Amino acid sequence: MTTSRKLPDTYNVSTYGDGAEYDYTSLAAWEADTDTDLVAAGAGEVLDVAEGGYDDSAVVAGAVTSSTLFRVIRAAAGAENRCRKDAGARFVSAVRNLLIQWDEAYGGVYDLGLCLGARNDSSWRFLLRLNAAYARAAGCFAYDSVNNGTGQMLGIYPRNTAGISCVANCLAHNVDRGFYVDDVGAGNTAYMYNCTAAGCTYGVHAYRGTVEAKNCAVEGNDTNYYAAAGAAINKTACTDGDGVVFEDQQSGDLHLAEADAAARNQGADLSADPVFAFDDDIDGDTRNPAGWDVGADEFLFRESLADGVFAVDAAHPSVQAPPLKMSFSAAVPSAAFSALAPSVAFSCRE
């Protein structure tokens, strides 16, 4: 698997959460402590955020970084947001104007939920602003952030003025502007790959600059795509109100439903993309090489096993197209599969 959650070649890991067992309870404290010359130190810095909702924010700026040594804020293993509004690692505030802003070259924000709630005033607020070249976001979920006044909530916001910024496998639901691009300097581009926007005022809004959108599912927004004068949104294998069927769009579960035909197997294979190659989805599952899906989620059949019995029947004849994901409520010994035909192969993950 080639992951969209790029990490430094070498790095130190710190932990974040509520309680003395964590290295940090403040994003700003971690940012200050790691605001160093990472290239001279020979190691990047990664912050693992534990499960929970945190009223916290940070501006990441000032470290000396490179393409191989940089900083990352990500959900801890098992705390990835994965399209959940009330679970996973998430930053939620009813009073702040900003959650995370990235002001230094390179770096990444991965698998976090982001929410600023409902307001009624004239202020513009930012959930995740990538304000530097080669900053990345992957697996993040911006949700339930609406200003009922004249102000705006901007969900995932690439705003670099040099180089490129990349957003992959991200989601926006019920946000004024789900994905917003501004101030991309001359000759520079924001890349949005396999993202999903639904139930927003604007799904993808380019105010200035160029957006290269590939495999994006943009459905059920008041305006799906909007490019202001002088801006451009170039779309490859994207949907635009094409009737993508999600598990539960109203609640924000933007996983693809089995009934969908508009996004499943309709995407371009980006595993060898020259700008940002990857082959995973928002859940960390490997995308189907026989046909990528459009949007953040790669559809998998999810079946349960009763008494150790499972059949690949006429309705689900193939585990290759689409892939099949099986979950077990209890440990199943490998011997339980001994009666399966030798042509059936399983790739098992905990």
N, C-alpha and C positions, 0 to 999 in steps of 0.2 A: 504494500500500500504506500502511495505517496500522499502524505497528509497535507491538508490545507493549514494545519496548525504548525507553522514553521518555528523551530527552536534554534537557539544558538548552538554552535558546534560543541562548546563546553560551557557549563553554567552551574551556578549555585542556586539552590532552591530554598526559599523561605515560605512560611505558612502564615495565613491570615484567617482570623475568625474571632468570635467572642469567647474570651477565656484565657487563663494563664497558660494553657497548653500550646498556644499559638505564638509564633515569633512576633507577630504584629496584630494589633487591633485597629490600626490607623493606616490608610493608604498613604497619606502624606508622610508619615514617619518612614515607611518603606521607601518611598520615592526619595526622601532626603538622604537616607543611609546608603542608597545604591546610586546616587548621583555622582558618579566617579568616572575615572578613565578606565572603561571596561577593556579597551584594547591593550593598554599597558598591563592591566591585571591578568589578561589572558582568559577571562571568563565572563559570560553574560550573567544576567540575574533574572530569575523566574519567581513569581509570587503565586502560590497555590491558594485559592480562595475556597474555604470550606463551605459546605451546605449551609444556607441561611440567607435571610434578607438583611442588608446593611444600609443604614443611612450614612453614606460616606462618599467622598469624592477625591479626585486628585488630578493635578496637571503634571504630566511626566515630561520633564525637560532638563537639558543640561548635561547629561552624561555623554562621554565620548564613546561612540559606537561605530560598528562597521557592519557589513553585510553578513558576517558570521558571528559577531559578538554584539548582543543588544539585550534590551529588557522585554519581559513578557508579563502580563497579568492574565491569569487563566483560572478556570474552575479546577478545583482539585479532582483527582480521579474519583468517579462516582458521583460528583456534584455538578456535572455538566448540565446546562440548562435544558437543552433538547426540547425546546418548544413547550416549556411548562411555566405558567405564570406564578404559581405559588410553591414552587419547589426548585431545587438546584441552587447554585451560587448566584446571587443577584444583588444589584444595588438599586434600592428603592427609596425615594425621598419625596415628601410633599412640600418641601420648603426650599430645596437647593435649585440653583439655576444651571448647574452642570454636574454630570457624574464623572466622566473620564475624558480628558483631553490629552492627546499625544502630540507633543511639540518637538520631538527629536527624531532624527532620521533612523529608519529601521524600527523594529519592535512589533509587538503584536498583542491583541486583546482577544481572548478566545473563550467561547462557551459560557458567557455570562448573560443573565437576564438584566434588563435595564428599564427602569420605569420612573417617571417624574409625576405621575398622577394627573389630576385635573386642576387647572387654574382658570382664572378669569381676570386678565389684566393685559397690559400692552408689551410685556417682556418676551423676548425670544430666548428659548432655553435649549440646551444641547444634551442629549443622552450620551452619545459617543462621537467625539470630533477627532478625526485623524488629520492633524494640522502640520504634517511633515512628510517628506518624501519617503517612500518605501515602508510606510506604516501599514499594518495589515489588521483586519478583523476577520474572524472566522467563527462560525457557530454561535454568534450572538443573537439575542432576541430582544428587540425594542418593542415595547408594548404599553398600551393604556396611558398614553401621554397626550393630552388634548388641552389646548387653551381656548376657552369659550369667549375670550375677549378679542382684542385686536392683535395680540401676540401670537407666537407660534412655538410649537415643539418640534425640534428636528431630531429624528431618530438616529440613523447611522449616517455620518456626515464627513465624507472625504473632502478635505479643504487644502490640499497641498499646493504649493506654488512652485515646486521644482521636482522633477522626476515623476514617479508614478505612485499611486496608492492602490491597494487591492482589498476588496471585500468579497468574501466567498462564504457560501453556506449560511448566510445570515437571514433573519426574518424580521419583518415589521408588521405589527397588527394594532389597529386603533391608535394611530399616531398622526398628528397633523401632516407632517411630511416624513414618510417612512424612510426613504433614502434621499439625501439632499446633497448636491454637489455644487461647490462655489469656489472661485478663486483658483482654479486650475490654470497655471500660467501657460503662456504661449508654447505650444509644442508638447505640453504635458497632458496626461490622461488619467482619469480614474477608471479602474476596472472593477466591474461587478459581475461575479461569476456565480451561477446557481443560487441566486437569492430569491426570496419570496416576499411579496408585499400584498397584504389583503386588508380590507376594512379601514384603510387610511383615507385622509382627505386627498393627498397626492401620494401615489405609490412610489414613483421615481421622479424627482424634480431636479432638473439641471438649470441652475440660475446662470452660471458662467462655466465655460470649459466644455470638455468633451467626455462623455461617458461611453465606454465600451461595455455593453451589457450582453452577456452570453448565458443562455440557459436560465433566464430569469422568469419566474412565474409571477405575473402582476395582474391581479384579479380582484374585482369587486371593490375597487377604490372609487371615490368620487371622480377622480381623474387618475387614470393609470400611469401615463407618462406625460410629462410636461417639460418642454425645452424653451426657455426664454430666448428672446432675440440675441443672436450671437452664440448661443449654446447649442450643443448637439447631443443626441442620444442615438448611438449606433447599435442596433439590435441584431443578434444572431441567435436563432433558435429560441426566441423568447415568446411568451404568451402575452396577450393584451385583451383581457376579457373574453377568452376563448372557451370558458366553461370548465376550467379545472375543478375537479371535485376533491375537496379536502375532507379529512376525518370529521372536523367540526369547526368550520370557519368562524361561526358566531362566537364561540368560546376562545378561539385563538389556537386550536390544535390544527396546525397547518401541515401535518403529515398527509401525504397523498392517500386517498381512499382507493380501495380495490376497484370501485366503479369508475375511476377516472380513465379517460382515454385521450385527454388533451395534452397531458404532460408526460405520462409514462412512455418511455422509449422514444421520446421526441427530441432529446437533447443532443448536442454535439459532444464528442469525447474530448475532454480537456486534459487528459492524462499526459499529453506531450505538448501542452500549450507553451509557446515560447516566452510568454510573460509570467504566467503563474500556473504551473502544472500541479495537479492533484487528482486523486480519484476516490476521495471519501465524501461523506455527506454530513449533515448536521448531527446525526446520531453517532458518527464515527464508523459507520458501516461502509464497506467498499462498494463503489458504484458498479453496476452491471456492465461489463465490457461489451455485452451483446447489444446494449442500447441504453444510453444514459437517460435519466429522467430530467425534466425541466424543474427548477426550483431547488430549495435547500434539502428536501428529503428525497432519498432514493427508495422507492416503494419496495417493501419486502413482505412476502406472505408471512404472517405470524400465526402459527398454529400451536395448539396445546396437545400434549400427549396424555392419554388416559390409559392407565395400567400398562404403560410401556408399549402401547400399540400405535403405530402411525402408518398411514398408507398414502402414497402418492397416487391420487385418483385422477379421473378424467378432468376434473375441474382444476387440478393443480398438477399437470403432467410433468413439469420440468422444474428442477431446482436451479437451473442455470439462467433461465429467462422467464420470469424474474427470479432473483435469488430467494431462497427460503430461509427464514429465521425461526428457530424453535427455541422455546423457553421451557425450563424445567422447574417445577416447584420443589423438587427434592433431588438429591444426588442420584444419578443414573450411571451404573457401572458400564464400562465400555463393552463388557460381554453381552449387554442387552442388545447390542447391534449385530451380534455375530451371525444372526440368521438372515441378515440383509444380503441381497445379491451383491457380489463383489464389485459390480459396476457402479454401485451407489457410493459416493464419497461424501464425507462430512467434514466441514471445517468448524471445529468447536471452539467457542470462546466462553469464558466465565461471564 
